[in-house]
Amino acid sequence: MSTERRPPSPDLFDDVLNVESRLHDAGYSDGLKDGNQAGIVEGRGFGLQKGFEKFLESGRFAGKAIVWANRLPSKRPADQDEAGSEKTLPPLPTNARLEKNVETLYSLVDPKVLSLENSDASVQDFDDRLKKAEGKARIIERVVGGAGRASS
């Protein structure tokens, strides 16, 4: 609380009569400063939390895209032994559109391409890519049979 020295007023009771107003003004200005600082700290924490959630979601889509890409028939090795001791996921149906959608999904959420800058344009681009990736993942899950939804 700031204590200002005011010049003496001609009326002796002005200080006593205006003490509530002075204390209110001082408390308000101190509270405003403290509130601004607390708002900045809380805003940064909230921003970090939301940024982490978005990046986690993009990583989840990238992981799904990698698994789906490895299940595509054109990406599987020809000499792979299906009866081998290793457990593998079954190949996806041969479908050019499915292959294109998987490639597009990965290109949207490729960690090497995503910008981590905190500018308005970068955040908007990241959000747009994440929204498009969500749509592509839904399309792929419908074609695949929704097997990826159980893990969501």
MODELLER restraints for C-alpha pairs under 7 A, 6 or more apart:
rsr = mdl.restraints
at = mdl.atoms
rsr.add(forms.Gaussian(group=physical.xy_distance, feature=features.Distance(at['CA:1:A'], at['CA:26:A']), mean=5.90, stdev=0.5))
rsr.add(forms.Gaussian(group=physical.xy_distance, feature=features.Distance(at['CA:1:A'], at['CA:27:A']), mean=6.35, stdev=0.5))
rsr.add(forms.Gaussian(group=physical.xy_distance, feature=features.Distance(at['CA:1:A'], at['CA:30:A']), mean=6.43, stdev=0.5))
rsr.add(forms.Gaussian(group=physical.xy_distance, feature=features.Distance(at['CA:2:A'], at['CA:26:A']), mean=6.12, stdev=0.5))
rsr.add(forms.Gaussian(group=physical.xy_distance, feature=features.Distance(at['CA:58:A'], at['CA:109:A']), mean=5.59, stdev=0.5))
rsr.add(forms.Gaussian(group=physical.xy_distance, feature=features.Distance(at['CA:58:A'], at['CA:130:A']), mean=6.37, stdev=0.5))
rsr.add(forms.Gaussian(group=physical.xy_distance, feature=features.Distance(at['CA:61:A'], at['CA:109:A']), mean=6.85, stdev=0.5))
rsr.add(forms.Gaussian(group=physical.xy_distance, feature=features.Distance(at['CA:62:A'], at['CA:106:A']), mean=5.61, stdev=0.5))
rsr.add(forms.Gaussian(group=physical.xy_distance, feature=features.Distance(at['CA:62:A'], at['CA:109:A']), mean=5.67, stdev=0.5))
rsr.add(forms.Gaussian(group=physical.xy_distance, feature=features.Distance(at['CA:62:A'], at['CA:110:A']), mean=6.42, stdev=0.5))
rsr.add(forms.Gaussian(group=physical.xy_distance, feature=features.Distance(at['CA:65:A'], at['CA:102:A']), mean=5.77, stdev=0.5))
rsr.add(forms.Gaussian(group=physical.xy_distance, feature=features.Distance(at['CA:65:A'], at['CA:105:A']), mean=6.35, stdev=0.5))
rsr.add(forms.Gaussian(group=physical.xy_distance, feature=features.Distance(at['CA:65:A'], at['CA:106:A']), mean=5.46, stdev=0.5))
rsr.add(forms.Gaussian(group=physical.xy_distance, feature=features.Distance(at['CA:68:A'], at['CA:102:A']), mean=6.80, stdev=0.5))
rsr.add(forms.Gaussian(group=physical.xy_distance, feature=features.Distance(at['CA:69:A'], at['CA:75:A']), mean=6.91, stdev=0.5))
rsr.add(forms.Gaussian(group=physical.xy_distance, feature=features.Distance(at['CA:69:A'], at['CA:102:A']), mean=6.31, stdev=0.5))
rsr.add(forms.Gaussian(group=physical.xy_distance, feature=features.Distance(at['CA:70:A'], at['CA:76:A']), mean=6.41, stdev=0.5))
rsr.add(forms.Gaussian(group=physical.xy_distance, feature=features.Distance(at['CA:71:A'], at['CA:90:A']), mean=6.90, stdev=0.5))
rsr.add(forms.Gaussian(group=physical.xy_distance, feature=features.Distance(at['CA:71:A'], at['CA:91:A']), mean=4.70, stdev=0.5))
rsr.add(forms.Gaussian(group=physical.xy_distance, feature=features.Distance(at['CA:71:A'], at['CA:92:A']), mean=5.58, stdev=0.5))
rsr.add(forms.Gaussian(group=physical.xy_distance, feature=features.Distance(at['CA:72:A'], at['CA:91:A']), mean=5.89, stdev=0.5))
rsr.add(forms.Gaussian(group=physical.xy_distance, feature=features.Distance(at['CA:72:A'], at['CA:92:A']), mean=5.28, stdev=0.5))
rsr.add(forms.Gaussian(group=physical.xy_distance, feature=features.Distance(at['CA:73:A'], at['CA:91:A']), mean=6.02, stdev=0.5))
rsr.add(forms.Gaussian(group=physical.xy_distance, feature=features.Distance(at['CA:73:A'], at['CA:92:A']), mean=6.54, stdev=0.5))
rsr.add(forms.Gaussian(group=physical.xy_distance, feature=features.Distance(at['CA:73:A'], at['CA:94:A']), mean=6.23, stdev=0.5))
rsr.add(forms.Gaussian(group=physical.xy_distance, feature=features.Distance(at['CA:92:A'], at['CA:144:A']), mean=6.81, stdev=0.5))
rsr.add(forms.Gaussian(group=physical.xy_distance, feature=features.Distance(at['CA:98:A'], at['CA:140:A']), mean=6.52, stdev=0.5))
rsr.add(forms.Gaussian(group=physical.xy_distance, feature=features.Distance(at['CA:101:A'], at['CA:136:A']), mean=6.35, stdev=0.5))
rsr.add(forms.Gaussian(group=physical.xy_distance, feature=features.Distance(at['CA:101:A'], at['CA:140:A']), mean=6.87, stdev=0.5))
rsr.add(forms.Gaussian(group=physical.xy_distance, feature=features.Distance(at['CA:105:A'], at['CA:133:A']), mean=5.38, stdev=0.5))
rsr.add(forms.Gaussian(group=physical.xy_distance, feature=features.Distance(at['CA:105:A'], at['CA:136:A']), mean=5.93, stdev=0.5))
rsr.add(forms.Gaussian(group=physical.xy_distance, feature=features.Distance(at['CA:105:A'], at['CA:137:A']), mean=6.92, stdev=0.5))
rsr.add(forms.Gaussian(group=physical.xy_distance, feature=features.Distance(at['CA:108:A'], at['CA:129:A']), mean=5.56, stdev=0.5))
rsr.add(forms.Gaussian(group=physical.xy_distance, feature=features.Distance(at['CA:108:A'], at['CA:133:A']), mean=6.10, stdev=0.5))
rsr.add(forms.Gaussian(group=physical.xy_distance, feature=features.Distance(at['CA:109:A'], at['CA:129:A']), mean=6.96, stdev=0.5))
rsr.add(forms.Gaussian(group=physical.xy_distance, feature=features.Distance(at['CA:114:A'], at['CA:126:A']), mean=6.93, stdev=0.5))
rsr.add(forms.Gaussian(group=physical.xy_distance, feature=features.Distance(at['CA:115:A'], at['CA:122:A']), mean=6.31, stdev=0.5))
rsr.add(forms.Gaussian(group=physical.xy_distance, feature=features.Distance(at['CA:141:A'], at['CA:147:A']), mean=6.77, stdev=0.5))
rsr.add(forms.Gaussian(group=physical.xy_distance, feature=features.Distance(at['CA:141:A'], at['CA:148:A']), mean=6.22, stdev=0.5))
